[in-house]
Amino acid sequence: MANYFSILLTLVTLIAGLLWLFDALVLKPKRKQGEAQNTITEFGQSVFPVLAAVLVLRSFLYEPFQIPSGSMMPTLLKGDFILVEKFAYGVKDPVFRKQIIETGKPERGDIAVFKYPLEPNVDYIKRIVGLPGDRIVYRDKQLFIQPQCGNASECPPLDVKRNAVDAEQTYFSGGGSLNVYQETLGDIKHRILLDPRVRSRVPLFYEQPGTDSGEFIVPEGHYFAMGDNRDNSQDSRYWGFVPEEYLVGRAFFVWMSFEMDRSPDSVLPQWVPTGVRFERLGSIE
C-alpha cells in the first residue's frame, strides 16, 4: 500500500507541476492581454507547492507509520504511531527505490522499517540483529552473534547477555503473561518478551544451505531482523534475510499512541481508540 501511495503521490505532483508550468509559460502571457484564467491550471498552480513539499518530506526525510501488531512489544505497542527517518540508510527515489545518495548503513540494534522480502508491497518493522557476514545462532530461545572478522575460526562469539527484570507492566499474549528480559545487544540495551508456554520453533526456521538448524550466516548486502516479542514475531528466523535495497528507514520517534482494547460487544467499531497513551510519546530506544 505504501508503494502504491508513493507512486500515486509522485504522479499527481508531476501532473500538478506540468499544469503549473503550462500556466506560467503559456496562459500567463495571455492573461496579461485580458483573457480569463483556466480553472484547471489555476488548481494545479495552487496545489503544486503543497504536493511537492509533501513528496519531498515523505520520500526523502520522514514518513509516518502505524504499528499494526504486537511483534515489537515491549518497545513498540499496537496503536503506536511512529516517525521513520527515510534518509538514515540512503536517499532513494520514491518510485523505483534506487539509491541516489549513500548516507549510512544499519547498525546492530536499530529498529528498522523494510519491505517484507516475501511480499515487497508490505512494510515490516523489526530490530536489526545481524549485519553482513555475522553468524547468528538462536537456540533454546537464546541469541548468540559471532561478528564477521578476518579469520572465522578465531572470531569469539558475542555473548548477547539476557537478564530477567521486574517490569512495571505485565504483557500478555493469547491470555497468558509474558516474561520480560533485558537484552544487551552490543552497545544497545533493550527489553524483549518470551512466552513460557511456547516451545522452541527451530524446526520451523529458515534453512540456509551449509548451516545447522537455528544457525544463520548473513550474506553480504543483507541483514538479519528479529522482533522484540520473540515468540510472537514472524521475522528472519522464519523467512531469511532483508536485502539492503528493501530498507525503508530507521524508526526514531513515537508521535502518537492510542489504546486499542475495545471490547467485542462495544457499539463502536474496533478501530476506534479507547484512549491515548501520552506517556509513550517520545524517542524510541
Secondary structure, 3 states (H helix, E strand, C coil): CHHHHHHHHHHHHHHHHHHHHHHHHHHHHHHCCCCCCCHHHHHHHHHHHHHHHHHHHHHHHEEEEECCCCCCCCCCCCCEEEEEEHHHHCEECCCCCCEEECCCCCCCCCEEEEECCCCCCCEEEEEEEECCCCEEEEECCEEEEECCCCCHHHCCCEECEEEECCCCCCCEECCEECEEEEEEECCEEEEEEECCCCCCCHHHCCCCCCCCCCEEECCCCEEEEECCEHHHCCCHHHHCCEEHHHEEEEEEEEEEEEECCCCCCCCCCCCCCCEECHHHCEECC
